[in-house]
Amino acid sequence: MTYWLQELQQKRWEYCNNLDAAKRDSRTSPTPSDFSKGLVAKDNPDLSILSQNASAERARNILAVETSPTDLVGEQAASQPAPVQPSAINFSLKQWSTEIKNSMSSLRKGNNENRKSVFYTTEEWELLDPTPKDLEDSMALEEKRKHLAEGSKGLTSSAFTFDFGRIPHKTRRPLKDMIGSSKNRNSSDSSPTEWYSGNGNKLVSELQLKYQSQQEELEKLKKDLLSQKELVRLLQQTVRSSQYDKYFASRLCEGVPKDKLELLHQKDDQILGLNNQLEKLNLEKDSLQQEVKNLKCKVGELNERLGMLMETIQAKDEVIMKLSRQLSECEDNTASQSGAVNSSVVTCTNKELQELDRLKDNLQGYKTQNKFLNKEILELSALRRNAEAREREWQAKYTSLEAKLCQIESKYLILLQEMKTPVCSEEQSPAREVITQLLEDALKAETSEQPEQAFFKPHLVSEYDIYGFQTVPEDDDEEKLVAKSRALDLRSLSLSENREISTGVKWENYLASTMNREMMRCVELKNLIRSGIPHEHRSKIWKWCVNLHVKKFKDSTVPGYFQTLLHNALEKQNPASKQIELDLLRTLPNNKHYSSPTSEGIQKLRNVLLAFSWRNPDIGYCQGLNRLVAIALLYLEQEDAFWCLVTIVEVFMPRDYYTKTLLGSQVDQRVFKDLMSEKLPRLHAHFEQYKVDYTLITFNWFLVVFVDSVVSDILFKIWDSFLYEGPKVIFRFALALFKYKEEEILKLQDSMSIFKYLRYFTRTILDARKLTAIAFGDLNPFPLRQIRNRRTYHLEKVRLELTELEAIREDFLRERETCVEKRDLISDDEEDS
């Protein structure tokens, strides 16, 4: 079974590697422009090229088994007749060796010393892999035991033995236990008293003799080693002296008499001899000192051993006395009991041998299984990594093709719109009918009610986006065509960019770093928020931003403050309640959360607006607050959305921003005009030349923070920065929108076309990353102090103008009351009432 499993394993590995190799050979790498680069690239990992795992291949070779067994296996074994099943006792060694070769116990040549697969048991044993020589020795020993057991006892042991390795030192048994266990190896015919009396001292003397012989052999080896070292040292000195003599003689032999040279040589020889004698004496001194130390250590060890032996002899004496008493009590039935004991000892010994053989067999089987499972885990891990790499590759290709399809379909819709020309005659040409049918098919929104198309066409433009906004309107066919074309362009843009992956990773890393601490304002967090908060983290970050700004308000309120306001608003009607009910369904009719009276968001929107009208009776309710709350409710709960509205109205915006006079809103429009003349002078001069009042367009941008003015992706990125940095972000993005389309606006040469373009141009801006770069990069520096100073300046001017208007109004009312003719003039509304 193991052989068949490993064969299947090998075939699977070869198949997968061949599949990957063929894929690498036949694949043509796409160009970098074909890769996904969009905002949703976080769902599409980068394309990775598959490569063979060299480390996995090496490890497989180490764990591999011998695939060419000597006996018949595989198809040859299957074609042979079924052998007779041997009994559990008479199982031949030949069959066991075949089974071992088919298992994973034998390693391939050249790899078996690189790695060991260890099977861990509950006991402290280190299992060692047997070499082929060990296997042969163990099988030969087992066969001898088998023949011996058959000849003496008529029993057989199991087939294969396994080396349990070495027992750690801490598992050594005391001498008393060793002596106690050794008595089981003696003849069972001798009584306990005879054994203790005759063999106790003999065992001690044998141990002492064995210990002394080993110590003598060790000392002899040490002396031989020292003599060899001394010989090597003398030879080295001889070589050095000969080299010195050669060098000295070569320099001084010229012009020196021979008798003097001989005298020098004799002196040198005497010096060398004396040095050698001195070094020899030093070595002898060191060796004698070392021998003294060793002898002292030996004496200490012998004393300890002698103490142990004395304790052992004392314990034996106690055992002998005890057994002697027992023997005197059991003299009557000694013969019968001795026979029973002998038979029980033989039986227990046979059972223990059989149990030991069975445990060895189990151990070898577990070891084989462990190796196979290790290899299986390794292969499955490598195959899983290859499969994941292939999946990432196909996902990247799919994203690239989907982006291209969006672009092609967008161009296709524009082409159909161009081909749709008005026909004066009542008769419709065949081409006209075809174009009309194609337009109807193209404008069908993709919903979940068309499951059969999911297998043939990617889900390009759904009926609603992730925020709940309707992607294609249902009113005008031409508007539907433009909206779907815009949605396709937005989808293509988001799929063709790939930087969102790094942004998502940065957010994950930042949130992981703040898991055990509270988030705080910092440059890193500001840059992350400016790049856009991921959809899955937006609720958490928005809530943190709101709590950061209204902490002082919330600390001064009692628990349950929002619920108390809501309870009061539901019990008692205030002047704002009627207007709130009228505006609920007009808030975001193109969002599925607010499209009908039964929608989930309508009741939440009502509760938040009513609670705020009771908190701030000076404002009560102003048209525009409903849209602010509706956007907040998409990511926040009711109470958090309530505090978000408090943040915008009472913290961010100046006073009187949402009152009846909209004083703060008018001031911001004049501040924005000053910034336009400073940051975009050409565009400002162009508007002044054609007398275009662009504040009629931008007024709503500031009042509702771009709700219903830009596409939803850009809207929520603006809100991310707005809730963190405050109202300065509105000025930045308002200027960025004009700078984004500055060249297109400058091409328009009449006030009507300019104003018409300004009404819808923000919906054509789809690249959020480019717009953000303009807002936070190209428009710098952008100090908040400058905006505050300009607000103060224009606030006084607007107040003077409002005072003058109020004076004119009062003069008119006074004149109408005093003049009879004007007093008789009644408006249509007064007449109806």
BELHUTA-V327382 format. One record per helix or strand of 3 or more residues. SS is the DSSP state (H for helix, E for strand). FROM is the first residue (numbers start at 0). LEN is the number of residues. If there is no record, write none. Layout:
BEGIN
<<SS:FROM:LEN> <SS:FROM:LEN>>
END
This chain:
BEGIN
<<H:1:25> <H:31:3> <H:38:5> <H:53:10> <H:73:6> <H:92:10> <H:131:21> <H:168:3> <H:174:11> <H:191:61> <H:257:72> <H:333:86> <H:429:13> <H:450:5> <H:476:20> <H:499:14> <H:522:9> <H:537:12> <H:550:5> <H:560:11> <H:574:9> <H:599:16> <H:624:9> <H:637:15> <H:662:17> <H:680:9> <H:694:10> <H:711:14> <H:727:13> <H:741:6> <H:750:14> <H:767:11> <H:783:35> <H:819:5> <H:827:5>>
END
